[in-house]
Amino acid sequence: MISTVNSDSNVPFYKELGNQGLKATDVPVVAFSVGEEELRGIDTKRLVCNLAAWNYFMSLKNPENTKFKAMFADWVKKNNLPGDDKRVTNDPMEATFVGIHMWKQAAEKAKSMDVDKIRAAMVGQKFAAPSGFTLEMDGNHHLHKPV
């Protein structure tokens, strides 16, 4: 089964699969939008042998992700947010982080805040992402991220 269930809707979806007694050996699930936060709310023993693919997971081990997670943890602590050290990063956060930094680089290259100049300067921008890949903005303004 291919699952495109998104965000916190994954929790009841996987719980119900377990409640029905369905195992990955019966109905294997490949999910394209489930992260660590959702997995916290699920008995993961029931998920063994199912697959999840996303562009970013907090558990990735690389220097850029270590910095990203530390910056996020510092921000959470500084702003006294509930959940403190139990909060996790996720794919949309990483994508936003990359996009903002690429925009900054393009604005600096354009030496302008003019939208058209920044748009032109965006092509070819590269950024070492927390996912562990150096991402590059294509000429059509699409950013391809490995899964």
N, C-alpha and C positions, 0 to 999 in steps of 0.2 A: 504494500500500500504506500502511495506517495502522499505525504501530509504537507499541506500548505497552511495548516492551522497556525495562527500567529499569536505571539505574546502570551499573556496569562491564560488565554483559552486553551493552551497546551495542557495545563494542569488537569482540568476535568476530562479532557480527551484521553490522556494517558491513564488517569485513574479509572475511567470507565472501561478502557481496554483490559485493565487488570481485573476489574470487578466481573467482567464477562469471562475471565479465565483465558483470555487470548495471550499467547506467548509469541515471541518473535519467531519461534520455530513453526507456529501456526500461520501467523500473519505478520511478516516482517514489515516494519515501518521505516521509511526513509523520510526524515523531516528536514525541511529547508529553512525553518524559521523557529528554532527553539534554542534558548540560551541557558546559561547557568542559573539565572534567577528563577526561571520556570522549573528547572530540575530540582531546586530546593524544595518545592512543594509536592514532589512526587516520590513514591517509594521506588528508588532507582533499581532495586533488585528485579523488579518486574520489567525493566527496560533492557536488560542484558541482551545483546545481539541485535537490537534495533540500531539504526544509524541516524546521526544528525550531521548536517553539513551547513555551515554558515561561513561568512567571510571573516568572522572574528570571534574568538572565545577568550575570556579573561584568563583562562588557565594556560594560554600560550606562554612559552618560556623563551624570551629574547630581550635584549637590552631596551629596545624601544617600548615594549609592553611594560617592562618593569618601571620605566619612567612614567608612562601614562597612568598606570595604576597608582603610583605614589602621588602624582599630581592630583588625581581624583580623590584619594584618601585624605590628602591635606586639605582640599577644598571642602570635603564633607565635614571634617573636624573643625575647620575655621568657621564654617557656617552653622555648626552645632546641629546638624541634621539628625533626625531619628534614625536608628539602625546603625549608625556610626561605622564600625569596622566590618559589619556584616553586609554592607552594600557592595554590589558588584557592578563592573562595567559591562557593556554589551555592544553588539554590532552597530546599532544606530548611533551610539555615543562615539564609537571609533570613527564611523563615517563622517560625522559632523566635525570631529577633531581634525581629520585629514582635510576636509573641504575648507574649513576656516583657515588652516595654515596655507593651503594652496592659494586661496583668495588673497591672503596677506602677501605671499611671495609675488603674485601677479600684480598687485597694486604697487609694490615696491619696484618691480621691473618697469611698470608703466609710468612710474613717477607721477601718478595722477589718481584721482578718485573718480574720473570719468568712466562710466560703465562700459562704453565701447572700447576704450583703451585697455581697461582691465580684462574684458572679454578676450581681446586679441592676445594679451600677454598670458592668459591662462593656459593656452596651448603649449604643451611641452613641459609644464611645471611638474616637478618630481618631488615626492615626499616619502621619507622612511616612516612607514605606518606601524602602529602597534601590532598589527597582524604579522609583522616580520617581513613584509615585502616592501620594496620601493615602488610606489605607484606613480604612474605618469598619465597626465591628462592628454587624451587624444585630440586630434584636430576637429572632431565633431562635438567636442566638449563632453564626451562620455568618459567615465573613469571605470576601468575594468579592474575588479578585485578578485584574486584567486579565491576559490572556495577550499 
